[in-house]
Amino acid sequence: MPALQSANEREALRCQPGISKGRGGQRHLPNASTELGAYLAQLGESVMKLQQGENLIHELRPETRVLGIWFFTKCLPAVFVGAFLCLWCFAFFGIMFSTSKPSDTPWPIAVGGVTALILAPVILFLALVYCQFLRKTYVYYVTDQRCVFHGGILRRVERSVHYHKVTDVEMSQNIVERVLGISSLRIFTPGTGSMMMSPFGGQKAEIVFAGLKDNEAPAETINEILKEFRATGE
């Protein structure tokens, strides 16, 4: 007959990590989908730590309509790259390992083209899902000391710029953003990253708050702080 467990032993057994009990005392291992959902939810949480004496003024997130822009800037390039790599792999390795002459073996290119056409919608769907989760991780902060961008799934990024480094603040809205009813806020610094030229000309911003419903309120706050900083030097 087994010895009776003490109350402390039963409590320690019940609190073992990674094991939960359901009805009838059955033990259940953690659900992988639940853990993935919790991880993705955690990515979208506000995780920025304020510095000593720092006060948060604005906490902003991109609107869902920013996916309309990312469809052209992120999703379609992913489709083109994936389809090209698929076609290239079939053509290159098919011809390399073929026993016939390259001119007599057009099947690798044909098979690669068909496979690329089949994979293109799959890649597009996966890219859209990825961008949807990526949007939920993007958080923009405006404090009384700095501006901060936080986001990322595969690689978390937290980029901050203190006001003594800010040279210019730009509110922008291209034609696509105008149709979607969103706008962007760009923050420039004199650093090397800001001096790089973008593909369409002009300086590359140090931080971009993209997909904002209203960029006037944070821009006004930043300009007021910059004006006070430049007047007092503090």
C-alpha positions, 0 to 999 in steps of 0.5 A: 500500500503506497504511503500517503502524501503530505499536503506539501508534496501534493501542492508541489506536485500540483504546481509542477510547470508545464502540467495541468489537471483537468476533470477526473485528475487527468493531466494535460500537456501544454497546447502548442497552438495556445503557446503560439497565440500567447507568444504572438499576443505578447509581441503586441504588448506594450513592453517599453520601459520608461527611463527614470523621470520619463513620462509617456505622452503618446502610444500609437499603433498603425491602422489596419489599412496600412496592410494596403500599402504593405501589400505592395511593399512587402507581400508582392516582393515576397511573391516575386522572389519566391516564384523566381527562386522556384523557377530558378531551382527547377531550371538550374538543377533540372538541367544540371542533373539531366542526361540530355542536352539542355536544348532538348530538356525544356521540362525543368523550366516548364515544371518550374514555371507551373510550380511557381504559379501554384506557389505564388498564391500560397506565398501571398497568403502567408505574406499577408498573414505575416504582415497582419501579425507584424502590424500588431507588434508595431508600437510607436511611443512619444515621451517627454525625452525621446521617440521610440519605435518597437516591433518585429516578429522574427527579430524584435527591434526597439529604436529610439531617438532622443530629442537632442538628436532630432533635426526635423519632423515631417508629416507625410501622406502619399497618394496611396495613404491619402486614399486609405485615409492614413498618414506617416510621421518621419523623424530625422537625425544628422546620423549616417542612417538619416543621410542615406538617400531613399529610392525616390530621393530625399533623406531616409528617416531615422524613425518612421511612424507609418499607418497613423490615423492622425499624425498631427497630434504627435507631430505637434507634441514633438515640435513643442518639446523640440522648441522648448529644448532648443530654447533652454538647451535641456 
